Amino acid sequence: MTELDRRTLLRAGLVAGAGVAGGALLGGAGAAARVPGAPGWRPSGRPVLSHGVQSGDVSAESAVVWTRADRPGRMLVEVSRRPDLRGARRLRGPVLDPTRDFTGKVRLRGLPCGERLYYRVRVESLDRPGLVSEPLTGSLRTAPGGRERRDVRFVWTGDIAGQGWGIAPDFGGMSIFAAMRAARPDFFLCSGDTVYADGPLTETVTLPDGRVWRNLVTPEKSKVAETLAEFRGQYAYNLLDEHLRAFVAEVPQVNQWDDHEVTNNWYPGEVLTDARYTEKRVDVLAARARQAFDEWLPTPVRGPLYRRLPYGPLLDVFVLDMRTWKDPNDGNTYPDPGRGLLGREQREWLIRELTRSRATWKVIAIDLPLGLVVPDGSAALEGVAQGDPGVPAGRELEFAQVLAAAHRAGVTGIVFLTADVHYTAAHHYDPARAAVADFTPFWEFVSGPAHAGAFGPNRLDGTFGPRAVFVHAPPRANISPAEGFQHFGEVNIDAASRALTVHLRDRDGRSLWTTTLPAP
């Protein structure tokens, strides 16, 4: 078959949905046609898709497609099996208007499973029906369906454009995304710090060897983000990079958030003492940051950020949200199992879904490492571990509960993937080395940064018996992307043997270390 069969494409209704959190997009040209800051002004000429196209949260039958326009308009999407889009089916998407910063999403439903599909996006003027933008095209591969076993490949990393290192054309821009694109993965898992809203950029930075790093700088990247417009500007900035735009047009994303989408090491209820901020209430900043996150990334149309993404019989991906219910950063030695990073509802969901999963491999995407000590100042801890190798305490208690429940239910094939610490490493956890024995051995793989300052390594906490099998970290703190130590990880699952192979790669795609885990 050379084009999407109409019955297949419309099997689930091929419903178009606006990516709106908490309400529907406003319709009607009268309300939507005014650009903020320029009352009554309507741009002339054809509409323009200003920041490319993206796709995300692909399943066997559905995917989210995203774009942004330079003015109010109706989003139009076509999708086909053919790269020339012949025989494509067309959808009328949402109206793009100022309430969502002219961004919009369409969830494609009823797609054929396990296939490479091609899509084309336009926006139609509200003032002049029939006047449409030049099209932008992208592609995606849907997940295998049912019992279909085929090879799976995906990449992961995190920490994008941080510590003062922005897009520097003289140094090749964010070239790590070109290396990830060259791997031709089925999807990309971003393990948090999708932007650095708390990391203003300066125009130049002098490197240790005397070279000058010259950042592209926008007004929104010149100060810490506080307003909704400034949070939106963080995502707009990253999409100025040609490598990132090309990558996300071809590779579906799975996004989770960490701290720098809001501010460093934040937790709900925190009140900032940072003099750079006029708005000190983190809850206010987090609400604005979450809206920008939802608007500017191809995230799910609705629902919580934690979710399970089934990828055929070989893989389930469990994406965690370790920020929304995070308890305050303190010494992290409390005895209360009700506290933690996940919250009761998410913790119970994770245990339930792990025990129900029949996939060979259960990848748990965490935005904070499990066994690495991540400090927050001199006395507080940011992550799960606190450096005491004894029995679980503090936030370790909830992960001890998850691991024990999975072990007692006979769950195998658990692998943790994370970023956050700005270096790459492989950690093996074994109850024979641990202070607690009620869990099945597992691996945790760390990667990053994607385009930020490199740091590390961090100290390992012995509670769950980790051993650092491989570490690649810089010799000093905040090494620029020009000096290397940028990383991404690649996971390959072989359909025949069901074995899982991990490569920890540098920014050019060279494998620094690899291991193959046999199917459990």
Beta strands, then each sheet from edge to edge (+ up, - down):
strand 1: 49-56
strand 2: 63-69
strand 3: 73-80
strand 4: 89-96
strand 5: 103-108
strand 6: 116-125
strand 7: 136-141
strand 8: 152-157
strand 9: 187-190
strand 10: 204-206
strand 11: 212-214
strand 12: 253-255
strand 13: 307-311
strand 14: 315-319
strand 15: 361-365
strand 16: 375-376
strand 17: 380-381
strand 18: 414-418
strand 19: 424-429
strand 20: 442-446
strand 21: 466-472
strand 22: 487-493
strand 23: 500-506
strand 24: 511-517
sheet 1: 1+ 2- 5+
sheet 2: 4+ 3- 6+ 7-
sheet 3: 12+ 9+ 8+ 22- 23+ 24-
sheet 4: 10+ 11-
sheet 5: 13+ 14- 15- 18- 20- 19+ 21-
sheet 6: 16+ 17-
end
